[in-house]
């Protein structure tokens, strides 16, 4: 099995729709540190699991410097963003989305 991971920072704003009162319901921003994990039993014709640039385009290219409420069709919690990444990136089985060093969400298929 081949494994790769790509880490990058995404700067974006969002607000959350929550069932309880929270300051996170106000528009605010984060510099998310995102790690995308992919695996495959075989390599593609170029000798890769997934090209690192494709991962960056599909996540960073769509989220960086955006209002996530305007570009994502769901409540943009870190947990939901992590699942969206796994669903969007080829061969992705896990995503780690850190709002801060102490607030991290991980989704694994």
N, C-alpha and C positions, 0 to 999 in steps of 0.2 A: 504494500500500500504506500502510495506517495502522499505526503502531507505538505501543504504550504500555509503560510499565514501572511497577511498584509495588514499593517497598522498605519493609521493616518488620523489626522485631526480634522474635525468638521466644526466650523463656526456657524451657528444658526440660532434663530429664535423660535419660540413656540409658546403656547399656553395650553394648559390641560383642562379638560372638562372632567370634574371629579364629583363624587357623590357626597363629599364632605368639604367643608370650607378649607381653603388652603391658599397661601400666597402664590402657589404655582398656577392658579387660575388666571393670574395676570401675565401679560406678555413679558417674557424674559429670555435671556440667551445663555448659551453654554458653549464652551469649546470642548465638544465631545471627543474623547479618544476612543476610536473604534478599531477593533481587531476582527478581521474576517478569516475564518479557518476553512480550508477546502481540502478535499482528499479525492483520490481516484486510484483504482487498481491499475489503470493504464495511462499512458501519456498521450497527448494529441500528436498530430503530425509534426508539430514544432518542438516536441519534447517537453511539453508543459502540462501541468494539471489544469491551470487557468492562467492566462497572461495577467500579470500584476496590473497592467494598464487597464484591462477590462474591468477588474475589480474596482479600481479607483474611479473609472468613468461611471460605473453603474451605481456607486454609492456616493463618493465624494462629489462627483460631477453633478449629481441630482440634488444633493442636500446642502452643500457648502454655501454659506451666505444666503440662505433662503429662510422664509417663514415656513416652518414645517407644516403648519396647519393648512397652508395653501398648496403644498405639493404632495402631501400624503393623505390618503383617503381614510384615515383612522385617527383616533386620539393618540398624539405622538409622544407616548410614554417611552422611556428607555427600553422597556420590555417589548413593546410593540415594534419599535424600530429594529431591535435585534432580530425578531422573527421575520420582519419584512426583508432584512438583508439576507437571511438564510433562504427565503423564498425567491429572491431576485438573482442571486449570484450563482452561476453554474458550479456544481460540485461542492457548494457550501453546506457544511453540516453544523457549523457553530458560529455565533457572532457574540462579541463582547462589546457592550456600549457603556462607557463610563462618562457620567456627567461631571463627576469630580473623582478624585482618588478614593473617596469613601463611598460613593454612590454608583454602583455598577450593576448592570443587568446583563445576564447571559441567557441566550436561547440556544439549545442544542437539539437537532433533529434526531 
